[in-house]
Amino acid sequence: MLVNKNRTLLILYFLSLAFSSYAQQHLVYDDKGRRDPFIAQVTPDGRLLNLEPADSEATITVEGIIYDEGGRSYAIINGEVVSVGDYVLGQAVFKIEENKVTLLKDNKPVEYILEKEGP
């Protein structure tokens, strides 16, 4: 009886692994032009994000990042100092990390990498 129970559990485990890998590869969220429900509309400090469509012709350049893991981080984008919840060319600053900034462009996250200068 115990052998059958263990065998059943093992089969269920392998079936769940197979389904989870299938789901990760084949199930894709199609937003059909609507807001992505998996993107928060409020920043961690409570500011509401404006999710209006952004200017598609604008060029974003991350020039510097002041990163504080436990506090508020800042980025210099196109010569302007911004933090999470601010806007750059119609795009909301969503996340600031050590070497990249994530902006929301047309309700979709777009990552901009900090360009390193010099050797």
N, C-alpha and C positions, 0 to 999 in steps of 0.2 A: 504494500500500500504506500509506504514512504517512497519507494523507488518510482512509482507512477506519479506521485505528487511532484517529486524533484524533476522528473522528465517533463512533466507538463509545464512547470515553471521555467525550465530551460528553453522549451519550445516557444513559450510566450515571450521570453526575453529576446530571443533571436528574431522573432517576428516584429517586436517593437523596434529593434535596431534597424531592421530592413525598412520598415515604414518611415521611421524618422529620417533616414538618409534619402529615401524617395521624396518625402515631403520637402526637405531642404533643397533638393535639386529641381523639383518640378512645380512647386506652388509659388507663384509670384503675384504680388498684390498689384492690380491694375487700377490706378487712381482715376482714370477716365477724366483727367483734367480737374478733379476735385482735390481738396486738401487731404494730405496724407494723415490719417487718424493716429498714426504712431509717432507723430511729431508733436511735442507739447506746445501749447499756445501761450504758456506762461513760463517765464524764466525762473530759475531757482530762487531768486530774490523777490519774486512776486510781480514783476513787470509783464504786462500784456504785450505779446508780439503782434506787429502788424504784418499780416500775411498777404499783402497785395502783390500782384505780379511785378517783378523787377525789370529794369531796363536791360534788355539782352545785349545791347551794344557796348555796355560799360566794361571797362577793364579794371580788375581788382588786383592790387599789388600789396602783399603783406611785407612791410618794411621792418617790423620789429615786434617782439612779444615780451611783455613783462608778466611772467607766469608765477602765480602763487597758488600752490596746491590746496592750501587750507583757507584761502581768502579770495579776494576779488582779483582777477587777472585783467590785463589790458593788452590791446594790440594797436600797432600803428599801421593803418591801412590807408593807402593813397594820401599820406601825409597827415592823417587825422587820428587822434587817440580815441579809441572806442573800447567799450566793454560789452559784456553780454546784455542783450536787450536793445542796444543802440542800432542805428541803421547806417549803411554805407551804400550809396547809389540805389536805394530802394530795397536793399537786401538786409534782413535782420541778422545781427551777430548772434549765433545760436550757442557756440561753444568755443572756448579758447584753451588750447593745450600748449605744451612746451614748444612744439615746432610747427603747429598748424592752427588754422582758424576755420571753423565751420560756419558758413552763412546759409540762410534759407533763401534760395532763389526759386521763385514760383512754387513755394511750399515744399521744395525738395532740398535736402542738405547737400551743399557743395563745399568740399574741402579745399583750402588754399594753403599751400606749404610755404613756410618761411624760407626765402632764398638766402643761402649763406654766401657771404662775400669773402674774398681773400683766400689764403692758403688753409 
